[in-house]
Amino acid sequence: MDAGQVTFARRTTRQVTVGGVPVGGGAPITVQSMTTTKTADVDGTLQQIYDLAMAGCDIVRCTCNEPEAAEGLARIVPRSPVPIVADIHHQYRMALAALEAGVHCLRLNPGNIRNPEHIKLVASECRDRGVPIRIGVNGGSLDERLYQKYGGKVTPEAMVESAMTELAYFDEVGFDNVKISVKASNVPLMIEAYRQLSEATDHPLHLGVTEAGPGTSGLLKATAGIAALLAEGIGDTIRYSLTADPVEEARAGRQLLEALGLRERKNVDLIACPSCGRAEVDVIAVAEAAQAAFGDREIPLQVAVMGCVVNGPGEARDADLGIAAGNKRGHLFVRGTNVAVVPEDEMVETLVEWAEFIQEHGVERALARADLHAAKAAAEADRAALLDEQGDDANHSEQRVELIRKLT
């Protein structure tokens, strides 16, 4: 089957609307993140919100932990480019204050606000205002009673029960404008909790691995949990919880959805070969330079950086655009067809220029502007020179194969 035709059947859920952005009910899966600024710092928080929106974030959460934060939200919400969720912990009055500030959604942690009357009061206010609530269960702040009920440890069953108990309080006041999360820092625990929750309710689900951590470790943990569930059709909105600039969370979320075919590509999808004995350039350095050059440009093309002209254009023939090194030159190709030759130090600049042209004018116009005969002749000459210099087996693979055969 053509990879472009593969889709994941999504679980059917209700739909809630967060400030005009639909979540669940077949709507595109959304990306969320959270500001790290003090919410009372209106200008600093707005700057971060705009940065997040530019990185592909659909919904942004801000803490509302003190009166000054609620006052900040009143100034932030009207100027925000995306809907704002107020993050509430412990103090139900902060939830009421955030509603007065005009936020588009509340996040309540059942482990922190435990008085049923306070919970129902907030739900009633949200019902009357048409504001949704996310029930945000967190494995690290589970109600002590549930913790003890399930043997003094956090279990998927305990997390799901926490969510369903909160939902029952909402039902008492006729409020069902709800989305739910059951996050944990343990990936298998998080996956199983969401699986059980998806069987227990049809409310839309907010996916995340809480406190995933920094760097590659955090990205891997978050991706392992979120992607596993998305592949099962579970999840309506996602958030990477990384120890990093929140812009990195938004980028990671967007890239994951694009990689899974769950959102249309917004930015460049940069692919690169892992390098080999035939590589003519430092592929990693060129790929990183290209990634930096494209930045957040909204050019939804797949762009390839290949280490050699011998196999590069063929291996990356499905890419919209690519470049391969050979004989101190860069050989540019569009959909596997050689179109230009440029000096090695102009490879990245040329990639960006051609990507912009294709984005504006299309592939056919790009091919029409090229001297295809000259580009093909140059590529073939450099390919022949490399084969003559290095032979057919630059990685010495066949020698290893022969050794294996002798040993076995």
PAMARFI-287534 format. One record per residue (C-alpha): residue number from 0; residue in one letter; x, y, z. Coordinates in steps of 0.25 Angstrom, whole numbers, padded with zeros to 4 digits. Layout:
# residues N
+-----+---+-------+-------+-------+
|   k | r |     u |     v |     w |
+-----+---+-------+-------+-------+
| NUM | A |     X |     Y |     Z |
...
+-----+---+-------+-------+-------+
This chain:
# residues 408
+-----+---+-------+-------+-------+
|   k | r |     u |     v |     w |
+-----+---+-------+-------+-------+
|   0 | M |  0000 |  0000 |  0000 |
|   1 | D |  0005 |  0014 | -0003 |
|   2 | A |  0010 |  0020 |  0010 |
|   3 | G |  0002 |  0033 |  0007 |
|   4 | Q | -0011 |  0025 |  0007 |
|   5 | V | -0009 |  0018 |  0021 |
|   6 | T | -0017 |  0024 |  0032 |
|   7 | F | -0020 |  0021 |  0046 |
|   8 | A | -0035 |  0018 |  0049 |
|   9 | R | -0038 |  0028 |  0061 |
|  10 | R | -0047 |  0025 |  0073 |
|  11 | T | -0060 |  0032 |  0072 |
|  12 | T | -0062 |  0043 |  0083 |
|  13 | R | -0070 |  0055 |  0086 |
|  14 | Q | -0066 |  0068 |  0082 |
|  15 | V | -0062 |  0080 |  0091 |
|  16 | T | -0058 |  0094 |  0086 |
|  17 | V | -0047 |  0102 |  0092 |
|  18 | G | -0048 |  0116 |  0088 |
|  19 | G | -0052 |  0112 |  0074 |
|  20 | V | -0043 |  0101 |  0073 |
|  21 | P | -0050 |  0087 |  0072 |
|  22 | V | -0045 |  0075 |  0080 |
|  23 | G | -0050 |  0061 |  0077 |
|  24 | G | -0062 |  0057 |  0069 |
|  25 | G | -0053 |  0055 |  0057 |
|  26 | A | -0046 |  0069 |  0057 |
|  27 | P | -0031 |  0069 |  0054 |
|  28 | I | -0023 |  0065 |  0066 |
|  29 | T | -0018 |  0078 |  0072 |
|  30 | V | -0004 |  0082 |  0079 |
|  31 | Q | -0003 |  0088 |  0092 |
|  32 | S |  0008 |  0094 |  0101 |
|  33 | M |  0009 |  0102 |  0114 |
|  34 | T |  0016 |  0115 |  0116 |
|  35 | T |  0028 |  0115 |  0126 |
|  36 | T |  0027 |  0130 |  0129 |
|  37 | K |  0020 |  0137 |  0141 |
|  38 | T |  0006 |  0139 |  0136 |
|  39 | A |  0006 |  0153 |  0143 |
|  40 | D |  0017 |  0156 |  0133 |
|  41 | V |  0007 |  0160 |  0122 |
|  42 | D |  0017 |  0164 |  0111 |
|  43 | G |  0027 |  0152 |  0114 |
|  44 | T |  0015 |  0142 |  0114 |
|  45 | L |  0009 |  0148 |  0101 |
|  46 | Q |  0023 |  0147 |  0094 |
|  47 | Q |  0024 |  0132 |  0098 |
|  48 | I |  0010 |  0130 |  0094 |
|  49 | Y |  0013 |  0136 |  0080 |
|  50 | D |  0025 |  0128 |  0079 |
|  51 | L |  0017 |  0115 |  0082 |
|  52 | A |  0007 |  0119 |  0072 |
|  53 | M |  0018 |  0121 |  0061 |
|  54 | A |  0023 |  0107 |  0064 |
|  55 | G |  0010 |  0100 |  0062 |
|  56 | C |  0003 |  0101 |  0075 |
|  57 | D | -0012 |  0101 |  0074 |
|  58 | I | -0015 |  0103 |  0089 |
|  59 | V | -0007 |  0109 |  0100 |
|  60 | R | -0008 |  0107 |  0115 |
|  61 | C | -0004 |  0117 |  0126 |
|  62 | T | -0003 |  0115 |  0141 |
|  63 | C | -0013 |  0122 |  0149 |
|  64 | N | -0008 |  0120 |  0163 |
|  65 | E | -0010 |  0134 |  0169 |
|  66 | P | -0018 |  0147 |  0168 |
|  67 | E | -0007 |  0154 |  0160 |
|  68 | A | -0008 |  0142 |  0150 |
|  69 | A | -0023 |  0143 |  0148 |
|  70 | E | -0021 |  0158 |  0146 |
|  71 | G | -0010 |  0155 |  0136 |
|  72 | L | -0020 |  0146 |  0128 |
|  73 | A | -0030 |  0157 |  0127 |
|  74 | R | -0020 |  0164 |  0119 |
|  75 | I | -0014 |  0153 |  0112 |
|  76 | V | -0026 |  0146 |  0106 |
|  77 | P | -0031 |  0157 |  0097 |
|  78 | R | -0018 |  0158 |  0091 |
|  79 | S | -0014 |  0144 |  0089 |
|  80 | P | -0014 |  0138 |  0075 |
|  81 | V | -0019 |  0124 |  0081 |
|  82 | P | -0028 |  0119 |  0091 |
|  83 | I | -0024 |  0120 |  0106 |
|  84 | V | -0025 |  0109 |  0116 |
|  85 | A | -0024 |  0113 |  0131 |
|  86 | D | -0016 |  0103 |  0139 |
|  87 | I | -0023 |  0102 |  0153 |
|  88 | H | -0016 |  0095 |  0165 |
|  89 | H | -0022 |  0094 |  0180 |
|  90 | Q | -0030 |  0107 |  0180 |
|  91 | Y | -0044 |  0106 |  0173 |
|  92 | R | -0045 |  0122 |  0175 |
|  93 | M | -0034 |  0123 |  0164 |
|  94 | A | -0043 |  0115 |  0155 |
|  95 | L | -0054 |  0125 |  0157 |
|  96 | A | -0044 |  0136 |  0155 |
|  97 | A | -0039 |  0130 |  0142 |
|  98 | L | -0053 |  0129 |  0137 |
|  99 | E | -0055 |  0144 |  0140 |
| 100 | A | -0042 |  0147 |  0132 |
| 101 | G | -0049 |  0140 |  0120 |
| 102 | V | -0040 |  0128 |  0118 |
| 103 | H | -0045 |  0118 |  0108 |
| 104 | C | -0043 |  0105 |  0117 |
| 105 | L | -0040 |  0101 |  0131 |
| 106 | R | -0030 |  0089 |  0135 |
| 107 | L | -0034 |  0083 |  0148 |
| 108 | N | -0026 |  0073 |  0155 |
| 109 | P | -0035 |  0064 |  0163 |
| 110 | G | -0024 |  0060 |  0173 |
| 111 | N | -0023 |  0075 |  0177 |
| 112 | I | -0037 |  0080 |  0178 |
| 113 | R | -0044 |  0070 |  0186 |
| 114 | N | -0056 |  0077 |  0192 |
| 115 | P | -0068 |  0072 |  0184 |
| 116 | E | -0076 |  0085 |  0186 |
| 117 | H | -0064 |  0093 |  0181 |
| 118 | I | -0063 |  0084 |  0169 |
| 119 | K | -0078 |  0085 |  0166 |
| 120 | L | -0078 |  0100 |  0167 |
| 121 | V | -0067 |  0102 |  0157 |
| 122 | A | -0074 |  0092 |  0148 |
| 123 | S | -0087 |  0100 |  0149 |
| 124 | E | -0080 |  0113 |  0145 |
| 125 | C | -0073 |  0106 |  0133 |
| 126 | R | -0087 |  0101 |  0129 |
| 127 | D | -0093 |  0114 |  0129 |
| 128 | R | -0082 |  0121 |  0122 |
| 129 | G | -0080 |  0110 |  0111 |
| 130 | V | -0065 |  0107 |  0116 |
| 131 | P | -0060 |  0093 |  0115 |
| 132 | I | -0052 |  0087 |  0126 |
| 133 | R | -0040 |  0077 |  0125 |
| 134 | I | -0040 |  0067 |  0136 |
| 135 | G | -0025 |  0066 |  0137 |
| 136 | V | -0021 |  0053 |  0145 |
| 137 | N | -0007 |  0052 |  0149 |
| 138 | G |  0000 |  0040 |  0154 |
| 139 | G |  0009 |  0048 |  0163 |
| 140 | S | -0003 |  0055 |  0170 |
| 141 | L | -0013 |  0044 |  0172 |
| 142 | D | -0023 |  0046 |  0183 |
| 143 | E | -0017 |  0039 |  0195 |
| 144 | R | -0030 |  0030 |  0197 |
| 145 | L | -0029 |  0024 |  0183 |
| 146 | Y | -0014 |  0022 |  0185 |
| 147 | Q | -0017 |  0014 |  0197 |
| 148 | K | -0029 |  0007 |  0191 |
| 149 | Y | -0020 |  0001 |  0180 |
| 150 | G | -0009 | -0004 |  0189 |
| 151 | G | -0001 |  0008 |  0192 |
| 152 | K |  0003 |  0010 |  0177 |
| 153 | V | -0001 |  0017 |  0165 |
| 154 | T | -0009 |  0008 |  0155 |
| 155 | P | -0016 |  0010 |  0142 |
| 156 | E | -0029 |  0006 |  0150 |
| 157 | A | -0027 |  0017 |  0161 |
| 158 | M | -0024 |  0028 |  0150 |
| 159 | V | -0037 |  0024 |  0142 |
| 160 | E | -0045 |  0024 |  0155 |
| 161 | S | -0040 |  0038 |  0159 |
| 162 | A | -0045 |  0043 |  0145 |
| 163 | M | -0058 |  0036 |  0146 |
| 164 | T | -0061 |  0041 |  0160 |
| 165 | E | -0058 |  0055 |  0156 |
| 166 | L | -0067 |  0053 |  0144 |
| 167 | A | -0078 |  0048 |  0153 |
| 168 | Y | -0078 |  0061 |  0161 |
| 169 | F | -0079 |  0069 |  0147 |
| 170 | D | -0091 |  0060 |  0144 |
| 171 | E | -0098 |  0064 |  0157 |
| 172 | V | -0099 |  0079 |  0152 |
| 173 | G | -0102 |  0075 |  0137 |
| 174 | F | -0088 |  0078 |  0132 |
| 175 | D | -0082 |  0070 |  0121 |
| 176 | N | -0073 |  0079 |  0113 |
| 177 | V | -0061 |  0071 |  0117 |
| 178 | K | -0048 |  0066 |  0112 |
| 179 | I | -0039 |  0057 |  0120 |
| 180 | S | -0024 |  0053 |  0122 |
| 181 | V | -0018 |  0042 |  0131 |
| 182 | K | -0003 |  0045 |  0130 |
| 183 | A |  0008 |  0038 |  0137 |
| 184 | S |  0023 |  0039 |  0135 |
| 185 | N |  0024 |  0024 |  0134 |
| 186 | V |  0021 |  0021 |  0119 |
| 187 | P |  0015 |  0007 |  0120 |
| 188 | L |  0006 |  0012 |  0132 |
| 189 | M |  0001 |  0024 |  0124 |
| 190 | I | -0002 |  0015 |  0112 |
| 191 | E | -0010 |  0005 |  0119 |
| 192 | A | -0018 |  0016 |  0127 |
| 193 | Y | -0022 |  0023 |  0114 |
| 194 | R | -0026 |  0010 |  0108 |
| 195 | Q | -0035 |  0007 |  0120 |
| 196 | L | -0040 |  0021 |  0120 |
| 197 | S | -0044 |  0020 |  0105 |
| 198 | E | -0052 |  0008 |  0108 |
| 199 | A | -0059 |  0015 |  0120 |
| 200 | T | -0063 |  0028 |  0113 |
| 201 | D | -0065 |  0035 |  0100 |
| 202 | H | -0060 |  0049 |  0104 |
| 203 | P | -0048 |  0054 |  0096 |
| 204 | L | -0035 |  0050 |  0102 |
| 205 | H | -0023 |  0059 |  0104 |
| 206 | L | -0010 |  0051 |  0103 |
| 207 | G |  0003 |  0053 |  0110 |
| 208 | V |  0015 |  0047 |  0117 |
| 209 | T |  0016 |  0056 |  0129 |
| 210 | E |  0030 |  0060 |  0134 |
| 211 | A |  0037 |  0053 |  0122 |
| 212 | G |  0050 |  0060 |  0124 |
| 213 | P |  0061 |  0067 |  0117 |
| 214 | G |  0067 |  0065 |  0103 |
| 215 | T |  0066 |  0052 |  0095 |
| 216 | S |  0062 |  0044 |  0107 |
| 217 | G |  0049 |  0053 |  0109 |
| 218 | L |  0046 |  0053 |  0094 |
| 219 | L |  0047 |  0038 |  0093 |
| 220 | K |  0038 |  0036 |  0106 |
| 221 | A |  0028 |  0045 |  0101 |
| 222 | T |  0028 |  0040 |  0087 |
| 223 | A |  0027 |  0026 |  0091 |
| 224 | G |  0015 |  0028 |  0100 |
| 225 | I |  0007 |  0038 |  0091 |
| 226 | A |  0010 |  0031 |  0077 |
| 227 | A |  0007 |  0017 |  0083 |
| 228 | L | -0007 |  0022 |  0086 |
| 229 | L | -0009 |  0030 |  0074 |
| 230 | A | -0006 |  0018 |  0065 |
| 231 | E | -0017 |  0011 |  0073 |
| 232 | G | -0027 |  0022 |  0069 |
| 233 | I | -0027 |  0028 |  0083 |
| 234 | G | -0025 |  0043 |  0086 |
| 235 | D | -0031 |  0056 |  0081 |
| 236 | T | -0020 |  0066 |  0086 |
| 237 | I | -0006 |  0064 |  0091 |
| 238 | R |  0005 |  0071 |  0099 |
| 239 | Y |  0020 |  0068 |  0100 |
| 240 | S |  0024 |  0071 |  0115 |
| 241 | L |  0039 |  0074 |  0113 |
| 242 | T |  0049 |  0080 |  0122 |
| 243 | A |  0052 |  0090 |  0111 |
| 244 | D |  0047 |  0103 |  0104 |
| 245 | P |  0032 |  0100 |  0102 |
| 246 | V |  0034 |  0104 |  0087 |
| 247 | E |  0042 |  0090 |  0086 |
| 248 | E |  0029 |  0084 |  0091 |
| 249 | A |  0020 |  0090 |  0081 |
| 250 | R |  0030 |  0086 |  0070 |
| 251 | A |  0031 |  0072 |  0074 |
| 252 | G |  0016 |  0071 |  0075 |
| 253 | R |  0014 |  0076 |  0061 |
| 254 | Q |  0025 |  0068 |  0055 |
| 255 | L |  0019 |  0055 |  0062 |
| 256 | L |  0006 |  0058 |  0056 |
| 257 | E |  0011 |  0061 |  0042 |
| 258 | A |  0020 |  0048 |  0043 |
| 259 | L |  0008 |  0040 |  0046 |
| 260 | G |  0000 |  0046 |  0035 |
| 261 | L | -0010 |  0052 |  0045 |
| 262 | R | -0008 |  0066 |  0041 |
| 263 | E | -0004 |  0072 |  0028 |
| 264 | R |  0010 |  0076 |  0027 |
| 265 | K |  0013 |  0090 |  0031 |
| 266 | N |  0028 |  0092 |  0030 |
| 267 | V |  0039 |  0085 |  0023 |
| 268 | D |  0041 |  0070 |  0026 |
| 269 | L |  0056 |  0069 |  0025 |
| 270 | I |  0062 |  0055 |  0023 |
| 271 | A |  0076 |  0051 |  0022 |
| 272 | C |  0085 |  0039 |  0019 |
| 273 | P |  0093 |  0034 |  0031 |
| 274 | S |  0106 |  0035 |  0023 |
| 275 | C |  0115 |  0024 |  0019 |
| 276 | G |  0128 |  0021 |  0013 |
| 277 | R |  0124 |  0028 |  0000 |
| 278 | A |  0120 |  0041 |  0007 |
| 279 | E |  0126 |  0054 |  0000 |
| 280 | V |  0122 |  0063 |  0011 |
| 281 | D |  0119 |  0064 |  0026 |
| 282 | V |  0104 |  0060 |  0025 |
| 283 | I |  0101 |  0063 |  0039 |
| 284 | A |  0106 |  0077 |  0038 |
| 285 | V |  0100 |  0080 |  0025 |
| 286 | A |  0086 |  0074 |  0030 |
| 287 | E |  0087 |  0083 |  0042 |
| 288 | A |  0090 |  0095 |  0034 |
| 289 | A |  0079 |  0092 |  0025 |
| 290 | Q |  0069 |  0090 |  0037 |
| 291 | A |  0074 |  0103 |  0043 |
| 292 | A |  0072 |  0111 |  0030 |
| 293 | F |  0058 |  0106 |  0028 |
| 294 | G |  0054 |  0109 |  0042 |
| 295 | D |  0039 |  0111 |  0044 |
| 296 | R |  0037 |  0114 |  0029 |
| 297 | E |  0024 |  0109 |  0025 |
| 298 | I |  0029 |  0101 |  0013 |
| 299 | P |  0022 |  0087 |  0013 |
| 300 | L |  0032 |  0079 |  0005 |
| 301 | Q |  0040 |  0067 |  0008 |
| 302 | V |  0055 |  0071 |  0006 |
| 303 | A |  0066 |  0061 |  0005 |
| 304 | V |  0081 |  0063 |  0009 |
| 305 | M |  0089 |  0052 |  0003 |
| 306 | G |  0104 |  0049 |  0005 |
| 307 | C |  0108 |  0045 | -0009 |
| 308 | V |  0103 |  0046 | -0023 |
| 309 | V |  0105 |  0031 | -0026 |
| 310 | N |  0092 |  0027 | -0019 |
| 311 | G |  0086 |  0039 | -0013 |
| 312 | P |  0077 |  0044 | -0024 |
| 313 | G |  0071 |  0030 | -0026 |
| 314 | E |  0070 |  0027 | -0011 |
| 315 | A |  0062 |  0040 | -0009 |
| 316 | R |  0055 |  0040 | -0022 |
| 317 | D |  0041 |  0041 | -0014 |
| 318 | A |  0046 |  0054 | -0008 |
| 319 | D |  0041 |  0067 | -0014 |
| 320 | L |  0055 |  0073 | -0014 |
| 321 | G |  0068 |  0069 | -0010 |
| 322 | I |  0083 |  0071 | -0011 |
| 323 | A |  0095 |  0061 | -0012 |
| 324 | A |  0110 |  0063 | -0011 |
| 325 | G |  0119 |  0059 | -0022 |
| 326 | N |  0133 |  0064 | -0026 |
| 327 | K |  0133 |  0077 | -0017 |
| 328 | R |  0119 |  0080 | -0023 |
| 329 | G |  0105 |  0079 | -0019 |
| 330 | H |  0095 |  0072 | -0029 |
| 331 | L |  0081 |  0077 | -0027 |
| 332 | F |  0070 |  0068 | -0031 |
| 333 | V |  0055 |  0070 | -0031 |
| 334 | R |  0046 |  0057 | -0030 |
| 335 | G |  0059 |  0049 | -0034 |
| 336 | T |  0062 |  0057 | -0046 |
| 337 | N |  0075 |  0065 | -0046 |
| 338 | V |  0073 |  0080 | -0049 |
| 339 | A |  0085 |  0087 | -0045 |
| 340 | V |  0100 |  0087 | -0040 |
| 341 | V |  0105 |  0097 | -0030 |
| 342 | P |  0118 |  0099 | -0022 |
| 343 | E |  0118 |  0091 | -0009 |
| 344 | D |  0118 |  0103 |  0000 |
| 345 | E |  0105 |  0108 | -0007 |
| 346 | M |  0097 |  0095 | -0005 |
| 347 | V |  0088 |  0099 |  0007 |
| 348 | E |  0085 |  0113 |  0001 |
| 349 | T |  0081 |  0106 | -0012 |
| 350 | L |  0072 |  0097 | -0005 |
| 351 | V |  0065 |  0108 |  0002 |
| 352 | E |  0064 |  0116 | -0011 |
| 353 | W |  0058 |  0104 | -0019 |
| 354 | A |  0049 |  0100 | -0008 |
| 355 | E |  0043 |  0114 | -0008 |
| 356 | F |  0041 |  0114 | -0023 |
| 357 | I |  0034 |  0100 | -0023 |
| 358 | Q |  0025 |  0105 | -0012 |
| 359 | E |  0021 |  0117 | -0020 |
| 360 | H |  0021 |  0111 | -0034 |
| 361 | G |  0020 |  0096 | -0033 |
| 362 | V |  0029 |  0085 | -0038 |
| 363 | E |  0026 |  0086 | -0052 |
| 364 | R |  0031 |  0100 | -0053 |
| 365 | A |  0043 |  0096 | -0045 |
| 366 | L |  0047 |  0085 | -0055 |
| 367 | A |  0044 |  0095 | -0067 |
| 368 | R |  0054 |  0105 | -0062 |
| 369 | A |  0065 |  0095 | -0061 |
| 370 | D |  0076 |  0091 | -0071 |
| 371 | L |  0073 |  0076 | -0069 |
| 372 | H |  0082 |  0071 | -0080 |
| 373 | A |  0094 |  0078 | -0073 |
| 374 | A |  0090 |  0075 | -0059 |
| 375 | K |  0089 |  0060 | -0063 |
| 376 | A |  0102 |  0060 | -0070 |
| 377 | A |  0110 |  0066 | -0058 |
| 378 | A |  0103 |  0056 | -0049 |
| 379 | E |  0107 |  0045 | -0057 |
| 380 | A |  0121 |  0050 | -0059 |
| 381 | D |  0123 |  0052 | -0044 |
| 382 | R |  0116 |  0038 | -0041 |
| 383 | A |  0126 |  0031 | -0050 |
| 384 | A |  0138 |  0038 | -0044 |
| 385 | L |  0134 |  0034 | -0030 |
| 386 | L |  0132 |  0019 | -0035 |
| 387 | D |  0145 |  0019 | -0042 |
| 388 | E |  0152 |  0025 | -0029 |
| 389 | Q |  0145 |  0017 | -0019 |
| 390 | G |  0140 |  0005 | -0026 |
| 391 | D |  0126 | -0001 | -0025 |
| 392 | D |  0127 | -0005 | -0010 |
| 393 | A |  0132 |  0007 | -0003 |
| 394 | N |  0127 |  0001 |  0010 |
| 395 | H |  0134 | -0012 |  0008 |
| 396 | S |  0121 | -0019 |  0010 |
| 397 | E |  0124 | -0031 |  0001 |
| 398 | Q |  0137 | -0034 |  0009 |
| 399 | R |  0129 | -0035 |  0021 |
| 400 | V |  0119 | -0044 |  0014 |
| 401 | E |  0130 | -0053 |  0009 |
| 402 | L |  0135 | -0054 |  0024 |
| 403 | I |  0122 | -0057 |  0029 |
| 404 | R |  0120 | -0068 |  0019 |
| 405 | K |  0133 | -0074 |  0023 |
| 406 | L |  0130 | -0074 |  0037 |
| 407 | T |  0116 | -0080 |  0035 |
+-----+---+-------+-------+-------+
